[in-house]
């Protein structure tokens, strides 16, 4: 009995130890799992702490480093550093916008060969060999500066970590090639003006107090577009190597349009070295030919040597001056009135009048006009006319525009004084608060007489500018055909028109460089179909000017009371 009891006790004892073992084992297992979980927590905590520490170190490094910070926000961080430029109507011409440079960080490029292959395939114009050398040096460098959004997306799609984009403010010219040739001008990569109005007003354009006030130009975007389009078509029609046009307010000197062709997209080019891309209107220096006859006639009238009706008798077909022979393009009547000398554009007649005036008075007149000086304009890109020596025959040749050079803008400025009542005006590209005081070149009476003659140059059957006679605008003007100064192979055909001649408001210059006769073009010459017999300005520059006036006339007439119905119904004066 006792033995059995002891066995039971032993069994119970064994059972107790087993259960205790199981419980202890469970506790140990749970403890181990708990320990593992805690280890993971500690590991994750340490990992995130390390990332935060690395990030802080990186930020500190970048703040102390000269290396640029890439991929900054392009909207929230934009702060204007240069004023807008607008036209006379407030239309935007130039504005600062966020742009990008492409930067390469060699350390971030994992596979150099693949990277170079991608660049070669997608950007074949890049200097790949130079890029490889720069990558090997290990320092960051600019792959391409001033890229547009399309280019940025193209670089981004390469999927290379080593490609970064540096944000900066770039100057955007909203009309591309419409305003160029150092008129509006350009800025460099650091937003400093390097040409045109941008350079001339560089300090004012960056003035903090004025940043919200745009710089207003005298130019009219709509007029500029219409003139540029017509002139470009004219250059194509007559196969000219280039051309230019200028529209000026004859009373204020405000330039409404200035076009020089060929042109270029100002957003794409910073350094223009090609000679053909110079500003022909402000920087080009040319002989302008018979346009100077207007000045000769005006000076003769001003000095009361003649009247418009005075008959100059026995005018020879040609005359000699030293070794030079001066003649007319075509034969004229031997007896011509003073106004006919200008209407028919007689070289010999102009010489006779110049001799009546005398060299001294002629020299004083030319000096007063400032034709031989650089234009006073809000840009630095202006031409310097050649100095002339008043030796034998200089008076004679200058009287009809040969042997003397000037810039087209100066010619139009002087022409404006001839037709506006005699007041000299200073040309301007920027709207002025106050127009400076003017000096008298000729009397209002002489100016009125000249305007009547200029009208006849266009409206008379004997005039040289009949293709500019557009009903409603009462156009007057003078043609000029001249060889290049010092180069007889070059040719410059010019026409300066003024309208309306009853009370002049605008002067328009149109010039063609080396035009050719268009044998396929049929002209409507006062109701008669004909082809061009000569390669003179009357058959090309005047033709283009007429088309320009037809296009811009309605726009200009809106605020000009001189264009009324009485001129719309005007008939040709035959």
Secondary structure, DSSP 8 states (H G I E B T S, - for coil): -HHHHHHHHHHHHHHHHHHHHHHHHHHHHHHHHHHHHHHHHHHHHHHHHHHHHHHHHHHHHHHHSSS---S--SSTT----S--EE-TT--EEEEEEEEEEEEE-GGG-S-HHHHHHHHHHH-TTS-HHHHHHHHHHTS-EEEEEEE-HHHHHHHHTT--TTEEEEEEEEEEETTTTSS-TTSS--B-TTS-B-SHHHHHTHHHHT-GGGTTS-EEBS--HHHHHHHHHHHHHHHHHTT-SEEEEEEEETTT-BEEEEEEES---TTT-S----GGGS-TTTT--B--GGGHHHHHHHHHHHTTS--TT-EE----SEEEETTEEEE-SS---SSEEHHHHHHTT-HHHHHHHHHHH-HHHHHHHHHHHTTTS----SSS-----------TTHHHHHHTT-S--B-HHHHHHHHHHHHTTSB----BSB--SS-----BSS-HHHHHHHHHHHHHHHHSTT-S-GGG--TTS--EEEEEEEEETTEEEEEEEEEEEEE-TTS--EEEEEEEES----TT--EEETTEEE--SS-SGGGTHHHHHHHHHHHHHHHHHTT-TTS-HHHHT-----
